[in-house]
Amino acid sequence: MKVLAAMSGGVDSAVAAARAVDAGHEVVGVHLALSRMPGTLRTGSRGCCTIEDSSDAWRACEKLGIPFYVWDFSERFKADVVDDFISEYAAGRTPNPCMRCNEKIKFEALLDKAIALGFDAVATGHYAKIIETENGRELHRAATWTKDQSYVLGVLNEQQLAHCYFPLGDTPSKDLVRAEAAERGLSVAQKPDSHDICFIPDGDTRGWLAEQIELKNGPILDAEGNQIGEHEGAEAYTVGQRRGLKLGRPAPDGKPRFVLEIRPKDNTVVAGPQELLEIDRITGIRLSWAGKPVPEAATGEWFEIQLQIRAHADPVPARARVEAPEPAEDPGPAEEAAHSEGDGDAAAAPTLVVELQDPLKGVAPGQTAVMYQDTRVLGQATIDTARSRNYQPA
């Protein structure tokens, strides 16, 4: 099999490439240049895709004896990940840029180019498994849940899974990967993992957003509409946030308050007690399936799932169903012609409805809800609304 190994410059991708070589595949390494500042330097575990990472990826390929290339995807990364991140925050939502990067860059732009060049699969250092079944390929959690990365791969579709290769999926621990890298003589064996958002390496999301969005001071209200403070830009807050509110008026019960709602249209933040963050119903848009959809997706019936809303969150029991879009009322001839040509309303897409068995706290629009059944990833949707049994946004 001809395999393109996506080399981030870290230990996981280096060992994944090495295992692909050991398996007898024809392997070529590629590093994605995503930053528009090619001289950017890495600081400890902060940031990725820097000049050091590119050099580390090259050294790993040299050690493995495989060709190495650098592909410049910086323009695509800015448009599909960075600009999307800014526009989502400007709309009062909390996006996950790693999900968008996997969806648009690593497993769309990269995979499309790899297939066009004749590669059979793209190998990455993600901890997840692909299992062949009678119904096709399925995405599953890694052997160890503590390192499992299937959540950030929930955006992959059936066609993409057919060309994905995750050599680390059955590895019990990261320590074993590091030990293997050291045994192979790979210089990245003890390199720190990258954390935080790669294009905000100092971790100061608010400061970075202030340079991208015109933030203006505005009121912080309580759930009853009374002003209890002033913020420095509603777009820089996220639902569930506690720190940084700087409220001048303490709560009557003395307990801390959390962001309940962001209203970018009138530049308002609503804050209140933690119990008002308890969410029991979620609706999701941009629904996609990681493999064959469950049968109930076509019928609108409820099906049981475990729902995960963050990369390192515990899954929670829930039930879900797919709501078909309502047909347009009396379309005219022009609308019918557009629909027949495949150019119908993009908004007319199915909606995922999830009812949680036990409430979740701090669920924010813009986050990704990934559905599981046992270890299998069913698919994902972007959270559009989150309903609390105790608080209804305006």
C-alpha positions in Angstrom: 0.0 0.0 0.0 1.3 3.5 -0.8 1.0 5.6 2.3 1.4 9.3 2.9 2.5 9.8 6.5 1.4 13.2 7.9 4.4 14.3 10.0 3.6 16.9 12.6 7.1 16.8 14.1 5.9 15.1 17.2 6.7 11.6 18.6 3.3 10.1 17.7 3.4 10.8 14.0 7.0 9.7 13.8 6.3 6.3 15.4 3.1 6.0 13.2 5.3 6.5 10.1 7.9 4.0 11.4 5.2 1.3 12.0 3.9 1.9 8.4 7.4 1.3 7.1 7.7 -1.9 9.2 4.4 -3.1 7.8 6.0 -3.1 4.4 4.1 -0.1 3.0 5.7 2.4 0.6 5.8 5.5 2.8 6.4 9.1 2.0 6.5 11.7 4.8 4.9 15.2 4.5 4.8 18.1 6.9 2.0 20.7 6.6 3.2 24.3 6.7 0.1 25.9 8.2 1.6 29.0 9.8 2.0 32.2 7.8 5.0 33.0 10.0 7.5 30.3 8.9 10.1 31.6 11.4 7.8 30.9 14.3 9.6 29.2 17.2 8.1 26.6 19.5 8.0 27.3 23.3 8.0 24.1 25.3 4.6 22.4 24.8 2.9 25.5 23.3 2.2 25.7 19.6 2.8 23.4 16.7 3.5 23.5 13.0 6.6 25.7 13.7 10.0 25.7 12.0 11.3 23.4 14.8 8.4 21.0 14.1 9.3 20.9 10.4 12.9 20.2 11.2 12.0 17.4 13.6 9.7 15.8 11.0 12.6 16.0 8.5 15.0 14.3 10.9 12.5 11.5 11.6 12.1 10.8 7.9 15.8 10.8 7.5 16.1 8.2 10.3 13.4 6.1 8.7 14.9 6.4 5.2 11.7 7.7 3.6 11.2 10.8 1.3 10.2 14.0 3.0 8.2 17.0 1.6 6.7 20.1 3.0 3.3 21.2 1.6 2.1 24.7 2.1 -1.5 24.7 3.3 -1.2 28.1 5.1 -3.8 29.9 2.9 -6.3 27.0 3.3 -5.6 26.9 7.0 -6.3 30.6 7.5 -9.5 30.5 5.5 -11.0 27.3 6.9 -9.7 27.3 10.5 -8.4 30.7 11.6 -11.1 32.8 9.9 -13.8 30.4 10.9 -12.6 30.6 14.5 -12.8 34.4 14.5 -16.3 34.5 12.8 -17.7 31.9 15.3 -16.5 33.9 18.3 -17.9 37.0 16.7 -21.3 35.3 16.5 -21.2 34.3 20.2 -20.3 30.7 19.6 -17.4 28.6 20.9 -15.7 26.7 18.1 -13.2 23.8 18.3 -10.4 24.7 15.8 -8.9 21.2 16.1 -12.1 19.7 14.8 -12.2 22.1 11.9 -8.5 21.5 11.1 -9.1 17.7 11.0 -12.2 18.2 8.9 -10.9 20.8 6.4 -7.1 20.4 6.3 -5.8 17.0 7.4 -8.7 14.8 6.1 -10.0 16.9 3.3 -7.3 19.0 1.7 -4.4 16.7 2.5 -6.4 13.5 1.8 -7.7 14.8 -1.5 -4.2 15.7 -2.6 -2.8 12.4 -1.5 -5.5 10.4 -3.4 -4.9 12.6 -6.5 -1.2 11.7 -6.3 -1.9 8.0 -6.2 -1.6 7.3 -2.5 -3.9 4.7 -1.0 -4.1 6.1 2.6 -2.9 8.9 4.9 -1.3 7.8 8.1 -1.4 10.0 11.2 -0.4 9.6 14.9 -4.0 9.8 16.2 -4.9 7.3 18.9 -8.0 5.7 17.4 -9.0 2.6 15.5 -10.7 1.7 12.2 -12.5 -1.6 12.2 -13.7 -3.4 9.1 -17.2 -4.8 9.5 -19.8 -6.3 7.2 -21.3 -2.8 7.0 -18.1 -1.1 6.0 -15.4 0.7 8.0 -16.2 2.0 11.5 -14.3 4.5 13.6 -13.7 3.3 17.2 -11.9 4.5 20.3 -8.3 3.7 20.9 -7.3 0.8 23.1 -6.7 3.1 26.0 -9.4 5.7 26.8 -6.9 8.0 28.6 -5.1 8.7 25.3 -8.1 8.2 23.0 -8.5 10.9 20.3 -11.5 9.6 18.4 -13.5 12.6 19.5 -11.5 15.0 17.3 -11.9 12.5 14.4 -15.7 12.4 14.7 -15.9 14.7 11.6 -14.6 12.0 9.3 -17.1 10.5 6.9 -17.3 7.1 5.3 -15.3 8.0 2.2 -12.5 9.5 4.2 -12.3 6.5 6.6 -11.6 4.3 3.6 -8.3 6.1 3.2 -7.3 6.6 6.8 -4.6 4.6 8.6 -4.0 5.0 12.4 -1.1 2.7 13.4 -1.2 3.8 17.1 -4.8 2.8 17.8 -3.9 -0.4 19.7 -1.0 1.0 21.7 -1.8 0.9 25.5 0.0 4.1 26.5 2.0 7.1 25.3 5.0 5.9 27.4 5.3 2.9 25.2 5.3 5.1 22.1 8.1 7.2 23.6 10.1 4.1 24.5 9.7 2.8 21.0 10.8 6.1 19.6 13.9 6.1 21.8 14.7 2.5 20.7 14.4 3.5 17.1 16.8 6.5 17.7 14.2 9.1 16.9 15.2 12.5 18.3 11.6 13.4 19.2 11.2 10.6 21.8 10.9 13.0 24.7 9.5 16.0 22.9 6.6 17.5 24.9 3.1 17.2 23.5 1.6 20.4 22.0 -1.2 22.0 23.9 -3.4 25.0 23.4 -4.6 26.4 20.1 -1.7 26.2 17.6 -2.2 29.7 16.2 -2.4 31.2 19.7 0.7 29.7 21.1 0.8 31.9 24.2 -2.6 30.6 25.2 -4.1 34.2 25.5 -7.3 33.7 23.4 -8.9 36.9 24.7 -5.8 39.0 23.8 -5.6 37.3 20.4 -9.3 37.9 19.7 -9.0 41.5 20.7 -6.6 41.9 17.7 -9.0 40.3 15.3 -12.4 41.6 16.5 -13.3 45.1 17.6 -14.2 44.4 21.3 -16.4 47.0 23.0 -17.3 47.3 26.7 -20.9 46.3 27.5 -23.2 45.2 30.3 -23.1 42.0 32.3 -26.7 41.1 33.3 -28.0 38.6 35.8 -30.8 36.1 34.7 -33.4 38.6 35.7 -32.0 41.4 33.5 -30.3 43.4 36.2 -26.9 44.9 35.4 -24.2 43.4 37.7 -21.0 44.4 36.0 -19.3 45.4 32.8 -17.4 43.3 30.3 -14.6 44.2 27.8 -16.1 42.5 24.8 -18.9 39.9 24.7 -17.3 38.0 21.9 -14.3 37.0 24.0 -16.4 35.1 26.5 -17.8 31.5 26.4 -20.7 29.9 28.1 -19.7 28.2 31.4 -16.8 30.7 31.9 -16.2 31.7 35.5 -13.0 33.7 35.5 -12.6 37.1 34.1 -16.1 38.4 34.9 -14.8 41.0 37.4 -18.3 41.5 38.8 -18.7 44.4 41.2 -21.9 43.1 42.8 -21.7 39.8 44.7 -24.4 37.2 44.3 -27.0 37.3 47.1 -26.0 33.8 48.2 -22.3 34.5 47.9 -21.7 31.8 45.3 -19.7 32.3 42.1 -21.5 33.2 38.9 -20.8 31.8 35.4 -21.5 33.0 31.9 -25.0 31.7 30.9 -25.4 33.4 27.6 -23.6 35.7 25.1 -25.6 38.1 23.0 -23.3 39.6 20.4 -26.0 41.6 18.7 -26.5 43.9 21.7 -23.0 43.2 23.2 -24.4 41.7 26.4 -23.2 38.9 28.6 -25.6 37.1 31.0 -24.2 35.5 34.2 -25.8 33.5 36.9 -25.4 30.6 39.3 -24.0 27.2 38.2 -27.3 25.4 38.4 -28.7 27.5 35.5 -26.0 25.9 33.3 -27.6 22.5 33.5 -28.5 21.5 30.0 -30.9 18.6 29.2 -31.6 19.1 25.5 -29.3 19.9 22.6 -29.9 20.5 18.9 -27.0 20.1 16.4 -26.4 21.3 12.9 -23.9 20.2 10.2 -24.6 16.6 11.1 -22.2 14.0 9.6 -21.7 10.2 10.1 -18.4 8.4 10.6 -19.4 5.4 8.5 -22.9 4.1 7.8 -25.6 6.1 9.6 -27.7 4.2 12.1 -31.0 2.9 10.7 -33.0 5.3 12.8 -31.4 8.2 11.0 -33.8 7.6 8.1 -36.9 7.1 10.2 -36.6 9.9 12.8 -36.8 7.3 15.6 -34.9 7.7 18.9 -31.7 5.8 19.3 -29.5 5.4 22.4 -26.0 7.0 22.4 -23.2 8.2 24.7 -22.6 11.9 24.0 -19.2 13.6 24.4 -18.9 17.4 24.0 -15.2 18.0 24.7 -12.0 16.1 23.7 -11.3 15.0 27.3 -14.8 15.0 28.7 -16.5 11.8 29.9 -19.3 10.5 27.6 -22.8 10.8 29.1 -25.9 8.6 28.3 -28.5 10.2 26.1 -30.9 9.5 23.3 -30.9 11.1 19.9 -33.0 11.4 16.7 -32.6 13.0 13.4 -35.1 15.7 12.4 -35.6 16.0 8.7 -35.8 19.6 7.3 -39.3 20.9 6.7 -40.1 21.2 3.0 -40.3 24.7 1.6 -43.8 26.1 1.2 -45.0 26.2 -2.4 -41.7 26.7 -4.2 -41.9 28.7 -7.4 -40.6 27.5 -10.8 -37.2 29.1 -10.3 -36.8 27.4 -6.9 -37.9 24.1 -8.3 -35.3 24.4 -11.1 -32.6 25.3 -8.6 -33.5 22.3 -6.4 -33.5 19.9 -9.4 -30.0 21.1 -10.3 -28.7 20.4 -6.8 -28.5 24.0 -5.8 -31.2 24.0 -3.2 -31.2 25.8 0.2 -28.0 24.6 2.1 -29.8 25.4 5.3 -32.4 22.7 4.5 -30.4 20.0 6.2 -31.3 17.5 8.9 -31.0 18.5 12.6 -29.7 16.3 15.4 -31.8 16.4 18.6 -30.3 15.0 21.8 -32.0 14.5 25.1 -29.6 13.9 28.0 -30.3 11.4 30.7 -28.6 13.6 33.2 -27.9 17.3 32.7 -24.6 18.6 31.5 -23.1 21.9 32.6 -21.5 24.6 30.5 -22.6 23.4 27.0 -21.9 26.2 24.5 -23.2 26.7 21.0 -20.4 26.1 18.5 -19.0 23.1 20.4 -18.9 19.7 18.7 -21.2 16.9 20.0 -19.8 13.5 19.1 -22.1 10.4 19.3 -20.8 7.0 20.5 -22.3 3.6 20.9 -19.9 1.7 23.1 -16.5 2.3 21.5 -17.9 3.2 18.0 -18.0 6.8 16.9 -21.4 7.2 15.1 -20.9 10.8 14.0 -21.0 14.4 15.1 -22.9 17.7 14.9 -22.1 21.3 15.8 -24.2 22.4 18.8 -26.7 25.0 17.7 -28.9 25.4 20.8 -28.5 24.1 24.3 -31.7 24.2 26.5 -31.5 24.4 30.3 -34.4 23.1 32.4 -33.8 26.1 34.7 -32.9 29.0 32.3 -34.1 29.9 28.8 -31.9 32.3 26.8 -33.6 35.4 25.4 
